[in-house]
Amino acid sequence: MMNPSNLIHPSKPFVSPLYSTPRVRTNFTENVAIEGRNLSFSVGTRQGKTIPILKDCSLRIPSGQFWMLLGPNGCGKSTLLKILAGLLNPTDGTVHVKRPRSFVFQNPDHQVVMPTVEADVAFGLGKFNLTPDVVKSRVSKALDAVSMLNYMQRSVQTLSGGQKQRVAIAGALAEACKVLLLDELTTFLDENDQIGVIRAVRNSVDSSREVTALWVTHRLEELEYADGAVYMEDGRVVMHGNATDIMNFITTRQSAYIKEINY
Ligand SMILES: Nc1ncnc2c1ncn2[C@@H]1O[C@H](COP(=O)(O)OP(=O)(O)OP(=O)(O)O)[C@@H](O)[C@H]1O
């Protein structure tokens, strides 16, 4: 059985037993940035049927870490992320996520809105009534964290998909966001852009002990950048723990599946 005492040590990600839902028993603390307890989400059909999409999912992510959420197509990753972002309400269960939190979408064109990189990153700061010097300093720091400082005056239209993603992440960092929720950012990117975005997130987490990131992906190789991971199948959290354990679990599962279909 999972040892619940592991849950309160952010430096020590925990591994749940296979095919059981981690039951979280401790209180939400400063050391935890993201917590979902026993989350379920269902949708109703026109015929009056209820379709369960998430089934009793629990997860707990320590502050200041970079975690990934993996699983086969359609297992419920994006739905879970949207619940953590507050974009969907769970049918059952509770959510605690540190604020401010930012959701970064797969398509960067949906969130990069201003003509230049600098204006785009500064856009969300309008509501804070900051002096121009403070705005400039926050924008520079955020662009530096995602390695885009040299692009400050560039037109956003001239950027690659991955560079636009990094500008969107910088916008969230400039607003001092504590939690970044990132939904399959690298799906449509080439390898260079993919690595650029993932390093930008890694660096954003490392350069500020304040930021926690949860990254949805279907690319197993991206796990090497993560501190911990959550693995889902068919609407359930199957495993939750350090990245190496999750990587080993998924590869073992994949080999077993390949053996089965070749038998
Ligand atoms: N509003 C909805 N109505 C009906 N079904 C839905 C709705 N939202 C999600 N689903 C279904 O729930 C399941 C989980 O969807 P979700 O997008 O969360 O999965 P995912 O793991 O992110 O998939 P992918 O990796 O393909 O993006 C899918 O089968 C999807 O079709």
The ligand as an SDF file (V2000), in Angstrom:
LIG
                    3D

 31 33  0  0  0  0  0  0  0  0999 V2000
  -18.1550   17.2380  -23.1860 N   0  0  0  0  0  0  0  0  0  0  0  0
  -17.9430   15.9600  -23.5050 C   0  0  0  0  0  0  0  0  0  0  0  0
  -18.9680   15.1810  -23.9500 N   0  0  0  0  0  0  0  0  0  0  0  0
  -18.7700   13.8840  -24.2550 C   0  0  0  0  0  0  0  0  0  0  0  0
  -17.5900   13.2520  -24.1420 N   0  0  0  0  0  0  0  0  0  0  0  0
  -16.5410   13.9700  -23.7200 C   0  0  0  0  0  0  0  0  0  0  0  0
  -16.6510   15.3570  -23.3740 C   0  0  0  0  0  0  0  0  0  0  0  0
  -15.4450   15.8080  -22.9720 N   0  0  0  0  0  0  0  0  0  0  0  0
  -14.6060   14.7380  -23.0720 C   0  0  0  0  0  0  0  0  0  0  0  0
  -15.2710   13.6620  -23.5260 N   0  0  0  0  0  0  0  0  0  0  0  0
  -14.7120   12.3210  -23.7470 C   0  0  0  0  0  0  0  0  0  0  0  0
  -14.0110   11.9860  -22.5710 O   0  0  0  0  0  0  0  0  0  0  0  0
  -12.8350   11.2610  -22.8700 C   0  0  0  0  0  0  0  0  0  0  0  0
  -11.6290   11.9660  -22.2700 C   0  0  0  0  0  0  0  0  0  0  0  0
  -11.3570   13.1480  -23.0160 O   0  0  0  0  0  0  0  0  0  0  0  0
  -10.0280   14.0010  -22.7850 P   0  0  0  0  0  0  0  0  0  0  0  0
   -9.9560   15.0310  -23.8700 O   0  0  0  0  0  0  0  0  0  0  0  0
  -10.0010   14.4750  -21.3930 O   0  0  0  0  0  0  0  0  0  0  0  0
   -8.9240   12.8840  -22.9790 O   0  0  0  0  0  0  0  0  0  0  0  0
   -7.3560   13.0210  -23.2290 P   0  0  0  0  0  0  0  0  0  0  0  0
   -6.7110   11.9680  -22.4270 O   0  0  0  0  0  0  0  0  0  0  0  0
   -6.9260   14.4350  -22.9910 O   0  0  0  0  0  0  0  0  0  0  0  0
   -7.2730   12.6650  -24.7650 O   0  0  0  0  0  0  0  0  0  0  0  0
   -6.1650   13.0750  -25.8890 P   0  0  0  0  0  0  0  0  0  0  0  0
   -4.8460   12.5290  -25.4340 O   0  0  0  0  0  0  0  0  0  0  0  0
   -6.6640   12.3770  -27.1080 O   0  0  0  0  0  0  0  0  0  0  0  0
   -6.1930   14.5760  -26.0110 O   0  0  0  0  0  0  0  0  0  0  0  0
  -12.7820   11.1300  -24.3870 C   0  0  0  0  0  0  0  0  0  0  0  0
  -13.3340    9.8900  -24.7420 O   0  0  0  0  0  0  0  0  0  0  0  0
  -13.6640   12.2720  -24.8550 C   0  0  0  0  0  0  0  0  0  0  0  0
  -14.2500   11.9770  -26.0880 O   0  0  0  0  0  0  0  0  0  0  0  0
  1  2  1  0
  2  3  1  0
  2  7  2  0
  3  4  2  0
  4  5  1  0
  5  6  2  0
  6  7  1  0
  6 10  1  0
  7  8  1  0
  8  9  2  0
  9 10  1  0
 10 11  1  0
 11 12  1  0
 11 30  1  0
 12 13  1  0
 13 14  1  0
 13 28  1  0
 14 15  1  0
 15 16  1  0
 16 17  2  0
 16 18  1  0
 16 19  1  0
 19 20  1  0
 20 21  2  0
 20 22  1  0
 20 23  1  0
 23 24  1  0
 24 25  2  0
 24 26  1  0
 24 27  1  0
 28 29  1  0
 28 30  1  0
 30 31  1  0
M  END
$$$$
